[in-house]
Amino acid sequence: EGLRDLRVKRAVERYQTGEVSVKQAARIAGVSLGEWLEIARERNLTSQLTPEDLEHDAETALDL
């Protein structure tokens, strides 16, 4: 396996256990947040985002 595949595999494992957040998983995998969300969708991973996370993201988007 390539290094990228190994990093993604490790990120998926840690994300599935709830050990790391979305941002941390993306960092571990060495991909952007958008790329991580695509990886998570492709692998049918359950989101670890809390309602508070979503509210904060929505408020941040409005500020842009």
MOFENVEN-V393715 format. One record per run of one state. SS is the DSSP state (H for helix, E for strand, L for the rest). FROM is the first residue (numbers start at 1). TO is the last residue. If there is no record, write none. Layout:
ss:SS from:FROM to:TO
ss:SS from:FROM to:TO
This chain:
ss:L from:1 to:2
ss:H from:3 to:16
ss:L from:17 to:21
ss:H from:22 to:29
ss:L from:30 to:32
ss:H from:33 to:42
ss:L from:43 to:50
ss:H from:51 to:63
ss:L from:64 to:64
